[in-house]
């Protein structure tokens, strides 16, 4: 079972139908995304702090001319 697309409000007749579909979507999403087997040996390669440090490094290295 994979993730489905999130429901679009325009596709539903009423707010109640949309809200029910959205709730069901998030239940399914959480059941898949937060399964423990999906995080075994997980290594996060991106983090905001790391991205900011990398951006500062790029800014500092901008003046350098590498061969």
C-alpha positions as CSV (number, residue, x, y, z in Angstrom):
1,X,0.0,0.0,0.0
2,X,1.4,3.4,-1.0
3,X,0.5,6.9,-0.2
4,X,-2.4,8.4,-2.2
5,X,-2.8,12.0,-3.3
6,X,-4.4,14.3,-0.7
7,X,-8.1,15.0,-1.3
8,X,-8.9,18.3,-3.0
9,X,-11.8,20.3,-1.6
10,X,-13.2,21.0,-5.1
11,X,-13.8,17.3,-5.6
12,X,-16.4,17.1,-2.8
13,X,-20.0,18.2,-2.6
14,X,-19.8,19.4,1.0
15,X,-17.4,20.4,3.7
16,X,-18.3,17.4,5.8
17,X,-17.4,15.0,2.9
18,X,-14.2,16.7,2.3
19,X,-13.3,16.7,6.0
20,X,-14.0,13.0,6.3
21,X,-11.9,12.3,3.3
22,X,-9.1,14.5,4.6
23,X,-9.2,12.8,8.0
24,X,-9.1,9.3,6.3
25,X,-6.1,10.5,4.2
26,X,-4.1,11.6,7.3
27,X,-4.9,8.4,9.1
28,X,-3.6,6.4,6.2
29,X,-0.6,8.7,5.8
30,X,0.4,8.4,9.4
31,X,0.0,4.7,9.4
32,X,2.4,4.4,6.5
33,X,4.9,7.2,7.3
34,X,5.3,6.4,11.0
35,X,5.7,2.6,10.6
36,X,8.8,1.6,12.6
37,X,10.1,-0.5,9.7
38,X,10.3,2.6,7.5
39,X,12.9,4.2,9.8
40,X,15.3,1.2,10.4
41,X,18.8,2.4,9.6
42,X,17.4,5.8,8.6
43,X,19.9,8.6,8.2
44,X,18.6,12.1,7.7
45,X,20.7,13.8,5.1
46,X,19.1,17.1,5.3
47,X,18.3,19.3,8.3
48,X,17.6,23.0,8.4
49,X,20.6,23.7,10.6
50,X,22.9,21.8,8.2
51,X,21.3,23.6,5.2
52,X,22.0,27.0,6.8
53,X,25.6,26.1,7.6
54,X,26.1,24.8,4.0
55,X,24.5,28.1,2.7
56,X,27.0,30.1,4.8
57,X,29.8,28.0,3.5
58,X,28.7,28.6,-0.1
59,X,28.4,32.3,0.6
60,X,31.9,32.3,2.0
61,X,33.3,30.3,-0.8
62,X,31.6,32.4,-3.5
63,X,34.7,34.6,-3.9
64,X,37.0,31.6,-4.4
65,X,37.9,30.6,-7.9
66,X,38.6,26.9,-8.1
67,X,40.6,25.5,-11.1
